[in-house]
Structure formats: structure tokens, C-alpha cells
Amino acid sequence: MSLLEQVAAIAAERSAVSVVKIELDIGPLSGVEADLLRNAYPIAAAGTIAETAELIIHEADIVVRCTDCGAETPAVPNRLVCGACGDYRTQVVSGDAMILKSLELEA
């Protein structure tokens, strides 16, 4: 619902009459299940400016930054270790968010 609120606010800001396409990046650590979102979207969007919008979801990769060697490397959900040195002390750089990547609006 917060995604649809954000989309509606952007559409209103730009005086759009409808939303044609919504493009998202969803990381595996975001807590958002892409398939569930796809299935729930038509119900949630019913009656909104984005009711007929095409929903495109890209799955984002997990990237971690090592606090020891400073390398940024890909990781997997159950193994957030540095790909360069193997250290477990890492910070997630990407893959833990749902990001509104782009909107296509109709004026």
C-alpha cells in the first residue's frame, strides 16, 4: 500500500492521468516476496491511478562490504561473508530493500 501511495503522490505531482508502468528492484533480504506482490498487486491497485499499470519486478543481487579489507562483493542470503577475504564482518550494501526504480506516466 505504501508503494501505491508513493506512486500516486508522484503521479499527482506530475499531473498524470494514469500510471502505465511501475518498475521495482526487490532484494532477497528486503522481506518482500516478489511472487506474492505480483499476486496482490491487482487487488491493492483496484480503484487507484495505477489500476491498469504493468508491474515489472527485477530481483536485486546482494552485495556486502567487508569491514576488514573494504572489498564489495556479491553474497547469498545465508552467507553474508566477504568474497575477497572470507571475513564474516560485513555490511549489506544492496539487496535488502524494495526500490521504486521507474514509473511511466500518461499525461
Backbone torsions as a table, in degrees:
resi	resn	phi	psi	omega
1	MET	NA	-37.1	179.3
2	SER	-67.0	-32.2	174.7
3	LEU	-61.7	-46.6	179.8
4	LEU	-65.6	-33.8	175.7
5	GLU	-65.4	-42.1	178.4
6	GLN	-64.8	-43.2	178.7
7	VAL	-62.5	-44.6	179.6
8	ALA	-63.0	-39.8	179.2
9	ALA	-64.7	-42.9	178.9
10	ILE	-66.0	-42.7	179.1
11	ALA	-62.3	-41.6	178.8
12	ALA	-66.0	-40.4	178.7
13	GLU	-58.3	-34.7	-176.7
14	ARG	-103.0	12.2	178.5
15	SER	54.0	40.5	179.1
16	ALA	-80.2	150.5	176.6
17	VAL	-95.4	-24.0	175.6
18	SER	-157.2	164.5	176.1
19	VAL	-106.4	124.8	-177.2
20	VAL	-89.6	-42.7	-175.2
21	LYS	-146.5	140.2	174.3
22	ILE	-122.5	125.6	-179.2
23	GLU	-118.1	126.5	-176.6
24	LEU	-122.3	150.3	165.7
25	ASP	-110.5	125.9	179.5
26	ILE	-124.2	122.6	178.8
27	GLY	-87.0	151.3	-179.7
28	PRO	-64.0	-18.4	178.9
29	LEU	-99.5	8.7	-175.9
30	SER	-76.6	-20.0	-175.3
31	GLY	85.3	4.2	179.4
32	VAL	-107.1	124.7	177.2
33	GLU	-89.9	115.5	-175.9
34	ALA	-57.1	-43.6	-179.1
35	ASP	-64.9	-39.9	178.2
36	LEU	-66.4	-39.2	177.7
37	LEU	-63.4	-44.0	177.7
38	ARG	-57.7	-43.0	-178.6
39	ASN	-72.4	-34.9	-177.8
40	ALA	-82.1	-23.6	-174.0
41	TYR	-54.0	-50.3	-177.6
42	PRO	-58.1	-36.0	179.8
43	ILE	-71.9	-45.0	-178.7
44	ALA	-67.0	-34.9	-175.8
45	ALA	-84.6	-11.3	-178.8
46	ALA	-55.5	129.1	178.6
47	GLY	81.4	4.3	178.4
48	THR	-105.4	172.1	178.2
49	ILE	-64.3	-17.8	-178.7
50	ALA	-103.3	16.6	-174.9
51	GLU	-55.5	-41.1	-176.6
52	THR	-101.2	8.4	-176.9
53	ALA	-68.2	143.3	173.3
54	GLU	-79.6	130.6	179.7
55	LEU	-102.8	117.8	179.4
56	ILE	-114.2	124.1	-177.3
57	ILE	-118.1	124.6	174.4
58	HIS	-106.7	136.0	177.2
59	GLU	-88.8	120.2	-178.5
60	ALA	-82.1	149.0	177.3
61	ASP	-83.9	155.1	174.6
62	ILE	-87.5	130.0	174.9
63	VAL	-127.6	133.6	177.8
64	VAL	-118.9	151.3	174.2
65	ARG	-111.2	127.7	-178.9
66	CYS	-78.2	130.6	178.0
67	THR	-80.1	-10.1	178.5
68	ASP	-92.4	-58.8	-175.4
69	CYS	-99.4	-12.4	177.4
70	GLY	84.1	-1.4	-178.8
71	ALA	-70.4	145.9	171.4
72	GLU	-107.6	120.2	-175.1
73	THR	-137.9	157.0	175.1
74	PRO	-67.3	154.6	177.9
75	ALA	-145.5	172.4	176.2
76	VAL	-117.7	157.2	-172.8
77	PRO	-51.6	-39.7	-176.6
78	ASN	-95.7	7.8	-178.0
79	ARG	-148.0	78.9	-177.4
80	LEU	-89.5	57.7	-179.6
81	VAL	-106.2	160.0	179.0
82	CYS	-68.0	128.7	178.5
83	GLY	-76.1	-14.9	-178.7
84	ALA	-90.1	-48.8	-175.3
85	CYS	-116.3	-9.7	178.7
86	GLY	84.5	1.5	-179.0
87	ASP	-67.1	145.0	179.7
88	TYR	-88.4	-10.4	-178.6
89	ARG	-85.6	90.2	-177.3
90	THR	-129.2	162.9	173.1
91	GLN	-121.7	137.5	178.7
92	VAL	-73.9	125.1	178.8
93	VAL	-94.4	-40.7	177.5
94	SER	-150.9	161.9	-179.9
95	GLY	104.6	4.1	-179.4
96	ASP	-118.0	22.5	-176.1
97	ALA	-141.6	162.1	167.5
98	MET	-109.3	120.9	-174.9
99	ILE	-119.1	130.7	172.6
100	LEU	-76.5	104.7	-173.3
101	LYS	-80.8	-44.7	179.0
102	SER	-161.3	159.9	175.8
103	LEU	-130.4	141.8	170.4
104	GLU	-113.7	120.6	-175.0
105	LEU	-112.3	153.7	174.2
106	GLU	-111.9	125.0	-176.7
107	ALA	-85.6	NA	NA
